[in-house]
Amino acid sequence: MGLLDEIEAMAPRLRRVALALTGDMAAADDLVAHTIDRALTRRHHLRDDGPIAGWMWRALMKRHRDCDRRKGAHLVLVDAGAAGAAEDGPEADIAALRAAVARLPLDARQALALTAIDGQGLAEAAATLGLAEDALIARLARARSALGRLTGRAADPAPRQGKA
């Protein structure tokens, strides 16, 4: 498979994750376009014998992190009309989850996007983020816990077994 074929095959996955990270279609498209442009203009840095998927994931995450830092702390805007119209039911659950994900720290959003949205395994996602698998597992646990708190659905901790 050639470079252009690999890039074309990755584009939908990149876009899906970029949308989950940014929450905005235009920003997601810009992020993916930058990632693809970078792969094409810097192809001389790529190894000829290996797939470029890992390299593209790292480029997307790095660009997103850089943009997020430049933007600084951001507010999560919620459409009050839409929130009031769907106070209960699946639409409200989805809106609450999206708002909660947007409030997570960047590292947690990236970890969730790669594993939950793109379906990457722990080893692949950890490599993409430059982490050990244990560090990714801890990051995912903190992200899931925070999502539970932010959505009001935090699970009660299970009672510990063992010594009293």
N, C-alpha and C positions, 0 to 999 in steps of 0.2 A: 504494500500500500504506500503510495507516495505522500509527500508532505501535505499537499493540498487536499488529498482525500482524507487524511487523518484530521486535518483542521475542520473540514466540512462535516465529518462524522461527529466531532466533539462539539460543534456549535450549539446544538439544541441543549445539551447537558450544561454547557457553560452559561447559556442564557437562563435556564431554569434556576441555577444556583445564584447567578448574578441578581435575578429578580428577587429571590429570597433574601439576599443580603441587603439590597438597596430599598426594596419595597416600592420601586418606581420603574416603570417599563422603559422610559427614556434613559434613565441613569443606568439601567441594566444593559440596554443596547450599547450605550457608550462604553461601558466597562468591557463588554465582549468585543466590541470593535477594536478597542485599544489592545486587548489581549491578542487578537488575531493579527493586527498590524505588527505588534511586537514579534510575534512568531515569524512573520514573513520577512521583516526587516532585519531580524537577528538570527536568521536561520544558519548563518555561518558559525554560530556558537553551539548549535545543536550537534549531537553525535549522529552520524549517518546510519548507524546500525540499530538505534533504539527508538522506541515509540516516544512521541513528544507529549503525550497526555499529562504526565507528571509535571513537565516543564510548563505547560500551559496553565495547569491548575495553580502552580506556584505564582506564575505571572499575574493571574487574575486576582489571587488573594493579596499579593503584594500591592497591586494597583488599588484595590479596594481599601486596604489598610492606609495607604498613603492619602487617598482622597478623604477618608474618614478623619484622619488626623488634621488635614488642612481645614476641613469643615468644622472641627472642634465638636464640642458637646452639641447634640441636636435634640430638638423637641420632637415628641411624637404627636402628630396632629391627628385628631379623631374628628370625623364629621359628626357633629352632634345630631343632625337630622337623621342620618343613617343609623346612628347608635340608638336613638329613641324609637325608630321605626321597627327595629329588630331587637327588642329587649330580651327575648327568649327564643330558643330554637337554634338550629345549626348555624344560621347566619350570624347570630350574636356570638356563638362560640368561636367561629372563625375570625370574626372581627377582634374579639378579645385576645385570641392567640396571636394574631398578627401584631397587635399593639404591644403585647408582652414580648414577643420576639424582637421587635424594634427597640425595646428598652434594654435588652441584654447587652453586655459588653461585646465589643467587636470579636474577640477571640471565641466567645461562646457562640455567637451567630455563625461564624465561619465553621466551627466544628459541627454544629447542628446541620448547616446547609450541606456539607459534604457527606455526612452520614445519613441524615434523615431525608434530605431532598434528592441528592444524587445517588444515594444507596451505596456509597463506597464502604468498603470494609475498614476495620480499625487500622490495619497495617497501611493501606493505601492512603487513607485520610491523614494518619499520623505523619507519613512521609511527605505528603503535600504541605502540611503545616510546619514541618521541621521539628516534630515532637517525638518523644518516645510514646509507645502505645499506652503505657500506664498514665502518662501525662494527659493524653487525649481522653482516656476513660474518666479520669478525674474531672477534666474540663466538661465533658458531657454530663456527668453526674451533677456538677454544680449548675450547669445550664438547665437541666431538667428540674432540679429543685427550685431554681429561681422562677422558671415558668409556672410551676405549681403555685408558688407564693403569689406571683403577679396575676394569675388568673383566678385566685381564690380556691384552688383545687389541690393544695398541698396535701400530700398523703401524710397521715399520722405515722411517726416512726414506729416500726415494729418493736415489740418488747424484746429486750435482749435475753438470750438464753444463757444459762450458766450460773455463776456464783451470785448469791443474793447480797 
